[in-house]
Amino acid sequence: MSTPADPTGSAPGRGARAAGYSARALLPIVAVAAILAVLPPVWFGDSPFTTSLAVEAMVFAAYGIGFNLIFGCTNQLFLCVGALAGIGGYSAAILSDRTSLSIWAGIAIGTASAAIIGGLLSWIAVRRSLGVIFTGIVTLVFSLAFANLLLGRRDLTGSETGLVLTDAPASLADDRVAAYYLFAGVVVGFLVVFRVLQLSHIGWAFRGLRDDEMAAELAGVDVARYRIYAATVGSAMIGLTGALYAYSSGFIQPATYAFDQVDVRVLVLVAFGGLGTLLGPVIGAGVFAIVDEQLSTSLELREVLYGVFVIAIFLGFRRGIVQTAVDLFDRLFARRRSKPALQPSRE
């Protein structure tokens, strides 16, 4: 007589499959971490100038991951990346300069401040039912207001003169390899957070919001809650990066976090790599670090090219240049595989 099947017998198999899927999902992050780890000794470890370029690329990759979580996953066009980074940077700098707090406490408070402001902006957009364009307008106005605040409060921010930060260890200066590894670690950590969110039920809700908000709401997704989640976490990433960069550079001024210096570049690199993709911001940051260096002698030309590039991407390559190229390669490869093999003629 046959024994009844154990209803839990397939649980170990499901657990093994889930573990295998999670391991495969983390492989791209492991590959990125390995590449970032070996870059200094094989490329730029002896050049302070190239090291500072690599640090800047890592900073913008970290900004891009936070922005990608907000815009790429939930369609919230936050045109205030520089302002959120500035909130983190100036909060940390002012607190450590005016109080007895350590730099790490200042960085923590700056990160929390950016997260709260980002969550509040998202809450306002949700409560007022603002679309992508109007959310962009509201956040752009906030960005401009923050820039005016930095210029107006000279007693706190130093205005155009800026603030000098001397509390950070000299080894974390932005032309040192230690600073590169610090920001590379931040980028890898942000990628892990991004992937964990993708694999969780939150990632399922994010995909629903990105693809069809109305269908996601009809399916029971709390649109407001998940949008605020994304904005809060993404803003915390941006604020933390801005605070760390303030200490790494040793000097900040309004131009450090200006819209044209931060937001335009972040939008370009994320759009290039692919909105909502895991490695899009990292790839875009690497490519445009080189482009920025080549165009450093002509800032006006760079801004014009970036504007044209953004328009071209959103009109013709909505998923980004990299993702479009990957999809084209997959289609060509699938077409070649689907062609029937030529049969030898029989005579």
Order of alpha helices (4+ residues) and beta strands (2+ residues): alpha-alpha-alpha-alpha-alpha-alpha-beta-alpha-alpha-alpha-alpha-beta-alpha-alpha-alpha-alpha
